[in-house]
Amino acid sequence: MGPQILIPISLFFMIFGIAYLILSTRNRERLALIEKGIDASIFMNGKNNNTPIWKILVLNLAFLLIGSGIGIFIALLITTYTSLQDGVVYPATIFTMSGIGLLIGFNKSKDLNNN
């Protein structure tokens, strides 16, 4: 068993460990509140949004793809009209524009939830 197989195994155990810690901590926290006699309805306060999750995902995916497309176009313009290297310009521009697209999508999702 070489070191190549250790990376996926350790990644799996790390993800499993994080999920286990989150779920067990949440369970202990809820049990402690219930033992103190606090109403369990406080766990449902954040669940009252009326916008379906698929609309938010589609909106964010659309802005991500729009940002990626604009990033590719801007990178093409930059490499055509300057002497900058392709290997640096393309990833930087694509990631920057995708991030801006996700930020816009996040703000639009908040507006969608408010309406």
N, CA, C and O atoms as CSV, one atom per row, in Angstrom:
chain,resi,resn,atom,element,x,y,z
A,1,MET,N,N,0.858,-1.172,0.000
A,1,MET,CA,C,0.000,0.000,0.000
A,1,MET,C,C,0.903,1.233,0.000
A,1,MET,O,O,1.592,1.518,0.979
A,2,GLY,N,N,0.883,1.948,-1.108
A,2,GLY,CA,C,1.751,3.100,-1.265
A,2,GLY,C,C,1.139,4.362,-0.677
A,2,GLY,O,O,0.007,4.353,-0.193
A,3,PRO,N,N,1.891,5.429,-0.727
A,3,PRO,CA,C,1.376,6.690,-0.179
A,3,PRO,C,C,0.244,7.285,-1.006
A,3,PRO,O,O,-0.467,8.172,-0.533
A,4,GLN,N,N,0.064,6.798,-2.260
A,4,GLN,CA,C,-1.009,7.344,-3.091
A,4,GLN,C,C,-2.386,6.992,-2.537
A,4,GLN,O,O,-3.324,7.777,-2.671
A,5,ILE,N,N,-2.514,5.837,-1.924
A,5,ILE,CA,C,-3.810,5.411,-1.406
A,5,ILE,C,C,-4.123,6.059,-0.059
A,5,ILE,O,O,-5.283,6.102,0.350
A,6,LEU,N,N,-3.110,6.560,0.628
A,6,LEU,CA,C,-3.333,7.167,1.938
A,6,LEU,C,C,-4.066,8.505,1.841
A,6,LEU,O,O,-4.795,8.880,2.760
A,7,ILE,N,N,-3.882,9.211,0.759
A,7,ILE,CA,C,-4.533,10.523,0.617
A,7,ILE,C,C,-6.055,10.378,0.513
A,7,ILE,O,O,-6.759,11.068,1.251
A,8,PRO,N,N,-6.606,9.521,-0.359
A,8,PRO,CA,C,-8.074,9.394,-0.379
A,8,PRO,C,C,-8.646,8.824,0.916
A,8,PRO,O,O,-9.724,9.225,1.355
A,9,ILE,N,N,-7.917,7.888,1.523
A,9,ILE,CA,C,-8.405,7.311,2.781
A,9,ILE,C,C,-8.437,8.366,3.873
A,9,ILE,O,O,-9.421,8.467,4.606
A,10,SER,N,N,-7.372,9.155,3.993
A,10,SER,CA,C,-7.346,10.190,5.026
A,10,SER,C,C,-8.371,11.282,4.740
A,10,SER,O,O,-8.947,11.841,5.673
A,11,LEU,N,N,-8.609,11.597,3.467
A,11,LEU,CA,C,-9.632,12.568,3.121
A,11,LEU,C,C,-11.020,12.072,3.528
A,11,LEU,O,O,-11.825,12.838,4.057
A,12,PHE,N,N,-11.297,10.789,3.281
A,12,PHE,CA,C,-12.577,10.208,3.685
A,12,PHE,C,C,-12.746,10.273,5.196
A,12,PHE,O,O,-13.804,10.669,5.684
A,13,PHE,N,N,-11.710,9.886,5.945
A,13,PHE,CA,C,-11.806,9.912,7.403
A,13,PHE,C,C,-11.952,11.340,7.928
A,13,PHE,O,O,-12.641,11.560,8.924
A,14,MET,N,N,-11.323,12.303,7.281
A,14,MET,CA,C,-11.444,13.687,7.713
A,14,MET,C,C,-12.875,14.181,7.509
A,14,MET,O,O,-13.441,14.803,8.407
A,15,ILE,N,N,-13.463,13.916,6.352
A,15,ILE,CA,C,-14.836,14.346,6.083
A,15,ILE,C,C,-15.811,13.642,7.032
A,15,ILE,O,O,-16.732,14.267,7.558
A,16,PHE,N,N,-15.604,12.347,7.247
A,16,PHE,CA,C,-16.462,11.603,8.177
A,16,PHE,C,C,-16.338,12.169,9.590
A,16,PHE,O,O,-17.343,12.333,10.282
A,17,GLY,N,N,-15.114,12.467,10.022
A,17,GLY,CA,C,-14.898,13.003,11.364
A,17,GLY,C,C,-15.554,14.356,11.553
A,17,GLY,O,O,-16.152,14.611,12.598
A,18,ILE,N,N,-15.455,15.219,10.568
A,18,ILE,CA,C,-16.084,16.539,10.674
A,18,ILE,C,C,-17.602,16.406,10.734
A,18,ILE,O,O,-18.252,17.058,11.551
A,19,ALA,N,N,-18.165,15.567,9.877
A,19,ALA,CA,C,-19.625,15.368,9.890
A,19,ALA,C,C,-20.077,14.774,11.222
A,19,ALA,O,O,-21.104,15.179,11.766
A,20,TYR,N,N,-19.312,13.810,11.750
A,20,TYR,CA,C,-19.668,13.208,13.032
A,20,TYR,C,C,-19.619,14.235,14.160
A,20,TYR,O,O,-20.511,14.266,15.007
A,21,LEU,N,N,-18.587,15.074,14.179
A,21,LEU,CA,C,-18.491,16.094,15.223
A,21,LEU,C,C,-19.635,17.099,15.149
A,21,LEU,O,O,-20.184,17.502,16.174
A,22,ILE,N,N,-19.988,17.498,13.939
A,22,ILE,CA,C,-21.077,18.461,13.798
A,22,ILE,C,C,-22.396,17.865,14.286
A,22,ILE,O,O,-23.135,18.506,15.033
A,23,LEU,N,N,-22.685,16.636,13.861
A,23,LEU,CA,C,-23.956,16.021,14.241
A,23,LEU,C,C,-24.020,15.690,15.730
A,23,LEU,O,O,-25.054,15.899,16.364
A,24,SER,N,N,-22.935,15.181,16.290
A,24,SER,CA,C,-22.959,14.828,17.717
A,24,SER,C,C,-23.022,16.073,18.597
A,24,SER,O,O,-23.696,16.068,19.626
A,25,THR,N,N,-22.330,17.132,18.204
A,25,THR,CA,C,-22.376,18.369,18.983
A,25,THR,C,C,-23.763,18.985,18.923
A,25,THR,O,O,-24.269,19.470,19.936
A,26,ARG,N,N,-24.381,18.971,17.759
A,26,ARG,CA,C,-25.723,19.521,17.629
A,26,ARG,C,C,-26.721,18.721,18.478
A,26,ARG,O,O,-27.603,19.289,19.121
A,27,ASN,N,N,-26.562,17.399,18.467
A,27,ASN,CA,C,-27.451,16.554,19.254
A,27,ASN,C,C,-27.285,16.830,20.750
A,27,ASN,O,O,-28.272,16.960,21.475
A,28,ARG,N,N,-26.019,16.920,21.212
A,28,ARG,CA,C,-25.786,17.204,22.641
A,28,ARG,C,C,-26.337,18.565,23.038
A,28,ARG,O,O,-26.901,18.725,24.120
A,29,GLU,N,N,-26.171,19.535,22.164
A,29,GLU,CA,C,-26.673,20.875,22.447
A,29,GLU,C,C,-28.192,20.874,22.567
A,29,GLU,O,O,-28.741,21.497,23.475
A,30,ARG,N,N,-28.859,20.195,21.678
A,30,ARG,CA,C,-30.327,20.137,21.728
A,30,ARG,C,C,-30.814,19.384,22.958
A,30,ARG,O,O,-31.789,19.792,23.589
A,31,LEU,N,N,-30.136,18.275,23.307
A,31,LEU,CA,C,-30.526,17.535,24.507
A,31,LEU,C,C,-30.345,18.377,25.760
A,31,LEU,O,O,-31.174,18.315,26.668
A,32,ALA,N,N,-29.274,19.166,25.826
A,32,ALA,CA,C,-29.054,20.024,26.993
A,32,ALA,C,C,-30.142,21.089,27.100
A,32,ALA,O,O,-30.595,21.403,28.201
A,33,LEU,N,N,-30.560,21.643,25.974
A,33,LEU,CA,C,-31.625,22.648,26.016
A,33,LEU,C,C,-32.959,22.026,26.409
A,33,LEU,O,O,-33.735,22.631,27.149
A,34,ILE,N,N,-33.225,20.830,25.921
A,34,ILE,CA,C,-34.475,20.157,26.276
A,34,ILE,C,C,-34.486,19.801,27.763
A,34,ILE,O,O,-35.523,19.903,28.418
A,35,GLU,N,N,-33.334,19.385,28.299
A,35,GLU,CA,C,-33.260,19.070,29.733
A,35,GLU,C,C,-33.521,20.292,30.594
A,35,GLU,O,O,-34.057,20.172,31.696
A,36,LYS,N,N,-33.150,21.463,30.104
A,36,LYS,CA,C,-33.390,22.685,30.860
A,36,LYS,C,C,-34.823,23.165,30.728
A,36,LYS,O,O,-35.224,24.111,31.407
A,37,GLY,N,N,-35.600,22.529,29.865
A,37,GLY,CA,C,-37.004,22.880,29.713
A,37,GLY,C,C,-37.273,23.953,28.681
A,37,GLY,O,O,-38.373,24.505,28.644
A,38,ILE,N,N,-36.308,24.261,27.852
A,38,ILE,CA,C,-36.503,25.273,26.819
A,38,ILE,C,C,-37.291,24.649,25.672
A,38,ILE,O,O,-37.080,23.491,25.311
A,39,ASP,N,N,-38.198,25.434,25.110
A,39,ASP,CA,C,-39.050,24.948,24.025
A,39,ASP,C,C,-38.205,24.593,22.807
A,39,ASP,O,O,-37.275,25.323,22.465
A,40,ALA,N,N,-38.515,23.496,22.161
A,40,ALA,CA,C,-37.750,23.029,21.007
A,40,ALA,C,C,-38.080,23.792,19.735
A,40,ALA,O,O,-37.471,23.533,18.697
A,41,SER,N,N,-39.021,24.720,19.782
A,41,SER,CA,C,-39.371,25.471,18.575
A,41,SER,C,C,-38.276,26.443,18.167
A,41,SER,O,O,-38.319,26.975,17.058
A,42,ILE,N,N,-37.299,26.691,19.025
A,42,ILE,CA,C,-36.208,27.602,18.652
A,42,ILE,C,C,-35.345,26.999,17.548
A,42,ILE,O,O,-34.616,27.730,16.878
A,43,PHE,N,N,-35.408,25.697,17.345
A,43,PHE,CA,C,-34.635,25.063,16.280
A,43,PHE,C,C,-35.263,25.272,14.918
A,43,PHE,O,O,-34.606,25.060,13.899
A,44,MET,N,N,-36.517,25.681,14.879
A,44,MET,CA,C,-37.219,25.836,13.616
A,44,MET,C,C,-37.295,27.285,13.164
A,44,MET,O,O,-37.957,27.563,12.164
A,45,ASN,N,N,-36.652,28.220,13.851
A,45,ASN,CA,C,-36.754,29.635,13.495
A,45,ASN,C,C,-36.181,29.923,12.121
A,45,ASN,O,O,-36.746,30.739,11.393
A,46,GLY,N,N,-35.090,29.293,11.737
A,46,GLY,CA,C,-34.461,29.572,10.456
A,46,GLY,C,C,-35.064,28.813,9.298
A,46,GLY,O,O,-34.602,28.984,8.170
A,47,LYS,N,N,-36.062,27.990,9.509
A,47,LYS,CA,C,-36.620,27.129,8.471
A,47,LYS,C,C,-37.836,27.732,7.775
A,47,LYS,O,O,-38.504,27.039,7.008
A,48,ASN,N,N,-38.135,28.990,8.020
A,48,ASN,CA,C,-39.383,29.555,7.521
A,48,ASN,C,C,-39.255,30.293,6.202
A,48,ASN,O,O,-40.169,31.033,5.836
A,49,ASN,N,N,-38.161,30.123,5.470
A,49,ASN,CA,C,-38.076,30.832,4.198
A,49,ASN,C,C,-38.969,30.140,3.173
A,49,ASN,O,O,-39.119,28.918,3.171
A,50,ASN,N,N,-39.553,30.954,2.310
A,50,ASN,CA,C,-40.529,30.433,1.355
A,50,ASN,C,C,-39.918,30.083,0.015
A,50,ASN,O,O,-40.581,29.451,-0.807
A,51,THR,N,N,-38.683,30.469,-0.232
A,51,THR,CA,C,-38.048,30.220,-1.517
A,51,THR,C,C,-37.502,28.801,-1.547
A,51,THR,O,O,-36.756,28.414,-0.648
A,52,PRO,N,N,-37.856,28.018,-2.562
A,52,PRO,CA,C,-37.315,26.663,-2.660
A,52,PRO,C,C,-35.809,26.698,-2.903
A,52,PRO,O,O,-35.294,27.625,-3.528
A,53,ILE,N,N,-35.114,25.688,-2.405
A,53,ILE,CA,C,-33.658,25.639,-2.496
A,53,ILE,C,C,-33.206,25.514,-3.944
A,53,ILE,O,O,-32.125,25.987,-4.296
A,54,TRP,N,N,-34.013,24.888,-4.785
A,54,TRP,CA,C,-33.585,24.716,-6.177
A,54,TRP,C,C,-33.506,26.046,-6.903
A,54,TRP,O,O,-32.679,26.208,-7.801
A,55,LYS,N,N,-34.348,27.001,-6.533
A,55,LYS,CA,C,-34.280,28.318,-7.174
A,55,LYS,C,C,-32.985,29.033,-6.808
A,55,LYS,O,O,-32.369,29.683,-7.652
A,56,ILE,N,N,-32.580,28.913,-5.567
A,56,ILE,CA,C,-31.335,29.542,-5.123
A,56,ILE,C,C,-30.141,28.883,-5.790
A,56,ILE,O,O,-29.207,29.570,-6.205
A,57,LEU,N,N,-30.157,27.550,-5.901
A,57,LEU,CA,C,-29.050,26.849,-6.553
A,57,LEU,C,C,-28.948,27.200,-8.032
A,57,LEU,O,O,-27.850,27.411,-8.548
A,58,VAL,N,N,-30.086,27.262,-8.712
A,58,VAL,CA,C,-30.077,27.607,-10.131
A,58,VAL,C,C,-29.586,29.036,-10.324
A,58,VAL,O,O,-28.811,29.307,-11.242
A,59,LEU,N,N,-30.028,29.946,-9.471
A,59,LEU,CA,C,-29.598,31.341,-9.576
A,59,LEU,C,C,-28.090,31.469,-9.369
A,59,LEU,O,O,-27.416,32.155,-10.136
A,60,ASN,N,N,-27.556,30.811,-8.333
A,60,ASN,CA,C,-26.121,30.882,-8.078
A,60,ASN,C,C,-25.319,30.194,-9.171
A,60,ASN,O,O,-24.255,30.682,-9.553
A,61,LEU,N,N,-25.806,29.073,-9.679
A,61,LEU,CA,C,-25.110,28.384,-10.770
A,61,LEU,C,C,-25.101,29.244,-12.033
A,61,LEU,O,O,-24.105,29.281,-12.756
A,62,ALA,N,N,-26.208,29.931,-12.296
A,62,ALA,CA,C,-26.274,30.810,-13.470
A,62,ALA,C,C,-25.255,31.934,-13.362
A,62,ALA,O,O,-24.544,32.221,-14.325
A,63,PHE,N,N,-25.180,32.568,-12.208
A,63,PHE,CA,C,-24.204,33.650,-12.045
A,63,PHE,C,C,-22.774,33.133,-12.060
A,63,PHE,O,O,-21.873,33.831,-12.524
A,64,LEU,N,N,-22.548,31.915,-11.557
A,64,LEU,CA,C,-21.210,31.321,-11.624
A,64,LEU,C,C,-20.794,31.081,-13.069
A,64,LEU,O,O,-19.666,31.395,-13.450
A,65,LEU,N,N,-21.690,30.531,-13.868
A,65,LEU,CA,C,-21.376,30.269,-15.272
A,65,LEU,C,C,-21.228,31.562,-16.069
A,65,LEU,O,O,-20.374,31.651,-16.951
A,66,ILE,N,N,-22.044,32.552,-15.770
A,66,ILE,CA,C,-21.904,33.847,-16.429
A,66,ILE,C,C,-20.548,34.462,-16.085
A,66,ILE,O,O,-19.857,34.987,-16.958
A,67,GLY,N,N,-20.174,34.393,-14.807
A,67,GLY,CA,C,-18.877,34.929,-14.392
A,67,GLY,C,C,-17.722,34.191,-15.036
A,67,GLY,O,O,-16.733,34.816,-15.418
A,68,SER,N,N,-17.822,32.871,-15.166
A,68,SER,CA,C,-16.771,32.097,-15.823
A,68,SER,C,C,-16.651,32.477,-17.296
A,68,SER,O,O,-15.546,32.639,-17.814
A,69,GLY,N,N,-17.781,32.617,-17.961
A,69,GLY,CA,C,-17.760,33.007,-19.373
A,69,GLY,C,C,-17.160,34.386,-19.577
A,69,GLY,O,O,-16.363,34.587,-20.494
A,70,ILE,N,N,-17.532,35.331,-18.738
A,70,ILE,CA,C,-16.966,36.678,-18.837
A,70,ILE,C,C,-15.467,36.638,-18.529
A,70,ILE,O,O,-14.683,37.357,-19.148
A,71,GLY,N,N,-15.073,35.794,-17.569
A,71,GLY,CA,C,-13.649,35.658,-17.243
A,71,GLY,C,C,-12.842,35.109,-18.403
A,71,GLY,O,O,-11.737,35.581,-18.669
A,72,ILE,N,N,-13.381,34.120,-19.095
A,72,ILE,CA,C,-12.693,33.568,-20.269
A,72,ILE,C,C,-12.583,34.627,-21.360
A,72,ILE,O,O,-11.541,34.749,-22.003
A,73,PHE,N,N,-13.648,35.391,-21.571
A,73,PHE,CA,C,-13.636,36.431,-22.601
A,73,PHE,C,C,-12.619,37.528,-22.269
A,73,PHE,O,O,-11.867,37.965,-23.141
A,74,ILE,N,N,-12.599,37.965,-21.019
A,74,ILE,CA,C,-11.645,39.003,-20.616
A,74,ILE,C,C,-10.212,38.487,-20.714
A,74,ILE,O,O,-9.316,39.217,-21.137
A,75,ALA,N,N,-9.994,37.229,-20.324
A,75,ALA,CA,C,-8.659,36.647,-20.433
A,75,ALA,C,C,-8.218,36.564,-21.888
A,75,ALA,O,O,-7.052,36.809,-22.199
A,76,LEU,N,N,-9.131,36.225,-22.767
A,76,LEU,CA,C,-8.812,36.190,-24.197
A,76,LEU,C,C,-8.414,37.569,-24.701
A,76,LEU,O,O,-7.449,37.709,-25.453
A,77,LEU,N,N,-9.163,38.586,-24.282
A,77,LEU,CA,C,-8.815,39.954,-24.685
A,77,LEU,C,C,-7.461,40.374,-24.128
A,77,LEU,O,O,-6.666,41.002,-24.828
A,78,ILE,N,N,-7.201,40.030,-22.876
A,78,ILE,CA,C,-5.926,40.414,-22.260
A,78,ILE,C,C,-4.753,39.738,-22.957
A,78,ILE,O,O,-3.749,40.387,-23.251
A,79,THR,N,N,-4.872,38.438,-23.223
A,79,THR,CA,C,-3.751,37.733,-23.863
A,79,THR,C,C,-3.582,38.132,-25.319
A,79,THR,O,O,-2.475,38.049,-25.851
A,80,THR,N,N,-4.657,38.564,-25.979
A,80,THR,CA,C,-4.551,38.985,-27.372
A,80,THR,C,C,-3.846,40.333,-27.500
A,80,THR,O,O,-3.010,40.512,-28.386
A,81,TYR,N,N,-4.172,41.272,-26.634
A,81,TYR,CA,C,-3.681,42.628,-26.779
A,81,TYR,C,C,-2.508,42.973,-25.867
A,81,TYR,O,O,-2.005,44.095,-25.916
A,82,THR,N,N,-2.063,42.030,-25.036
A,82,THR,CA,C,-0.870,42.259,-24.213
A,82,THR,C,C,0.085,41.098,-24.401
A,82,THR,O,O,-0.223,40.131,-25.098
A,83,SER,N,N,1.238,41.199,-23.779
A,83,SER,CA,C,2.226,40.123,-23.886
A,83,SER,C,C,2.250,39.263,-22.621
A,83,SER,O,O,3.254,38.608,-22.343
A,84,LEU,N,N,1.177,39.258,-21.866
A,84,LEU,CA,C,1.108,38.439,-20.652
A,84,LEU,C,C,0.954,36.968,-21.015
A,84,LEU,O,O,0.456,36.632,-22.090
A,85,GLN,N,N,1.384,36.095,-20.111
A,85,GLN,CA,C,1.349,34.652,-20.370
A,85,GLN,C,C,-0.066,34.100,-20.199
A,85,GLN,O,O,-0.808,34.507,-19.305
A,86,ASP,N,N,-0.421,33.154,-21.090
A,86,ASP,CA,C,-1.746,32.532,-21.026
A,86,ASP,C,C,-1.956,31.753,-19.729
A,86,ASP,O,O,-3.044,31.771,-19.154
A,87,GLY,N,N,-0.917,31.077,-19.280
A,87,GLY,CA,C,-1.040,30.209,-18.113
A,87,GLY,C,C,-1.338,30.939,-16.825
A,87,GLY,O,O,-1.796,30.332,-15.857
A,88,VAL,N,N,-1.086,32.222,-16.799
A,88,VAL,CA,C,-1.342,33.013,-15.602
A,88,VAL,C,C,-2.644,33.796,-15.726
A,88,VAL,O,O,-3.407,33.908,-14.766
A,89,VAL,N,N,-2.886,34.326,-16.895
A,89,VAL,CA,C,-4.022,35.224,-17.086
A,89,VAL,C,C,-5.350,34.470,-17.018
A,89,VAL,O,O,-6.287,34.925,-16.361
A,90,TYR,N,N,-5.434,33.339,-17.682
A,90,TYR,CA,C,-6.714,32.616,-17.746
A,90,TYR,C,C,-7.226,32.189,-16.360
A,90,TYR,O,O,-8.360,32.525,-16.021
A,91,PRO,N,N,-6.436,31.458,-15.540
A,91,PRO,CA,C,-6.984,31.066,-14.229
A,91,PRO,C,C,-7.303,32.260,-13.340
A,91,PRO,O,O,-8.320,32.266,-12.646
A,92,ALA,N,N,-6.436,33.272,-13.358
A,92,ALA,CA,C,-6.676,34.432,-12.495
A,92,ALA,C,C,-7.962,35.154,-12.875
A,92,ALA,O,O,-8.754,35.516,-12.004
A,93,THR,N,N,-8.166,35.360,-14.146
A,93,THR,CA,C,-9.358,36.082,-14.584
A,93,THR,C,C,-10.621,35.248,-14.393
A,93,THR,O,O,-11.659,35.768,-13.982
A,94,ILE,N,N,-10.531,33.965,-14.688
A,94,ILE,CA,C,-11.711,33.106,-14.539
A,94,ILE,C,C,-12.116,33.015,-13.069
A,94,ILE,O,O,-13.299,33.140,-12.750
A,95,PHE,N,N,-11.151,32.798,-12.166
A,95,PHE,CA,C,-11.489,32.709,-10.739
A,95,PHE,C,C,-12.008,34.032,-10.195
A,95,PHE,O,O,-12.931,34.050,-9.381
A,96,THR,N,N,-11.427,35.130,-10.637
A,96,THR,CA,C,-11.877,36.438,-10.162
A,96,THR,C,C,-13.310,36.709,-10.612
A,96,THR,O,O,-14.152,37.113,-9.810
A,97,MET,N,N,-13.579,36.489,-11.876
A,97,MET,CA,C,-14.918,36.762,-12.386
A,97,MET,C,C,-15.948,35.765,-11.849
A,97,MET,O,O,-17.106,36.127,-11.643
A,98,SER,N,N,-15.537,34.516,-11.621
A,98,SER,CA,C,-16.460,33.539,-11.018
A,98,SER,C,C,-16.799,33.942,-9.591
A,98,SER,O,O,-17.946,33.811,-9.164
A,99,GLY,N,N,-15.811,34.429,-8.853
A,99,GLY,CA,C,-16.062,34.907,-7.497
A,99,GLY,C,C,-17.003,36.093,-7.477
A,99,GLY,O,O,-17.891,36.181,-6.629
A,100,ILE,N,N,-16.804,37.004,-8.414
A,100,ILE,CA,C,-17.709,38.153,-8.511
A,100,ILE,C,C,-19.118,37.678,-8.873
A,100,ILE,O,O,-20.105,38.198,-8.351
A,101,GLY,N,N,-19.210,36.691,-9.767
A,101,GLY,CA,C,-20.520,36.134,-10.127
A,101,GLY,C,C,-21.209,35.481,-8.937
A,101,GLY,O,O,-22.416,35.640,-8.753
A,102,LEU,N,N,-20.444,34.743,-8.122
A,102,LEU,CA,C,-21.036,34.121,-6.930
A,102,LEU,C,C,-21.464,35.166,-5.912
A,102,LEU,O,O,-22.480,34.998,-5.238
A,103,LEU,N,N,-20.697,36.239,-5.796
A,103,LEU,CA,C,-21.076,37.312,-4.878
A,103,LEU,C,C,-22.380,37.979,-5.328
A,103,LEU,O,O,-23.252,38.262,-4.507
A,104,ILE,N,N,-22.507,38.224,-6.614
A,104,ILE,CA,C,-23.751,38.786,-7.139
A,104,ILE,C,C,-24.908,37.800,-6.939
A,104,ILE,O,O,-26.013,38.201,-6.573
A,105,GLY,N,N,-24.648,36.509,-7.182
A,105,GLY,CA,C,-25.681,35.498,-6.967
A,105,GLY,C,C,-26.121,35.422,-5.518
A,105,GLY,O,O,-27.303,35.226,-5.236
A,106,PHE,N,N,-25.176,35.576,-4.593
A,106,PHE,CA,C,-25.519,35.578,-3.163
A,106,PHE,C,C,-26.420,36.751,-2.828
A,106,PHE,O,O,-27.410,36.597,-2.113
A,107,ASN,N,N,-26.077,37.922,-3.346
A,107,ASN,CA,C,-26.902,39.105,-3.074
A,107,ASN,C,C,-28.287,38.966,-3.695
A,107,ASN,O,O,-29.275,39.373,-3.082
A,108,LYS,N,N,-28.381,38.404,-4.887
A,108,LYS,CA,C,-29.689,38.185,-5.522
A,108,LYS,C,C,-30.496,37.132,-4.764
A,108,LYS,O,O,-31.722,37.225,-4.694
A,109,SER,N,N,-29.817,36.128,-4.197
A,109,SER,CA,C,-30.518,35.117,-3.407
A,109,SER,C,C,-31.116,35.727,-2.134
A,109,SER,O,O,-32.219,35.371,-1.719
A,110,LYS,N,N,-30.369,36.652,-1.526
A,110,LYS,CA,C,-30.915,37.335,-0.354
A,110,LYS,C,C,-32.144,38.146,-0.730
A,110,LYS,O,O,-33.127,38.164,0.011
A,111,ASP,N,N,-32.097,38.821,-1.878
A,111,ASP,CA,C,-33.255,39.589,-2.344
A,111,ASP,C,C,-34.425,38.664,-2.651
A,111,ASP,O,O,-35.577,39.017,-2.400
A,112,LEU,N,N,-34.136,37.469,-3.198
A,112,LEU,CA,C,-35.182,36.505,-3.513
A,112,LEU,C,C,-35.858,36.004,-2.240
A,112,LEU,O,O,-37.069,35.786,-2.225
A,113,ASN,N,N,-35.077,35.819,-1.167
A,113,ASN,CA,C,-35.635,35.369,0.106
A,113,ASN,C,C,-36.467,36.468,0.764
A,113,ASN,O,O,-37.446,36.176,1.451
A,114,ASN,N,N,-36.084,37.725,0.560
A,114,ASN,CA,C,-36.817,38.818,1.184
A,114,ASN,C,C,-38.174,39.049,0.532
A,114,ASN,O,O,-39.089,39.560,1.178
A,115,ASN,N,N,-38.317,38.686,-0.721
A,115,ASN,CA,C,-39.590,38.926,-1.423
A,115,ASN,C,C,-40.572,37.862,-1.171
A,115,ASN,O,O,-41.688,37.917,-1.687
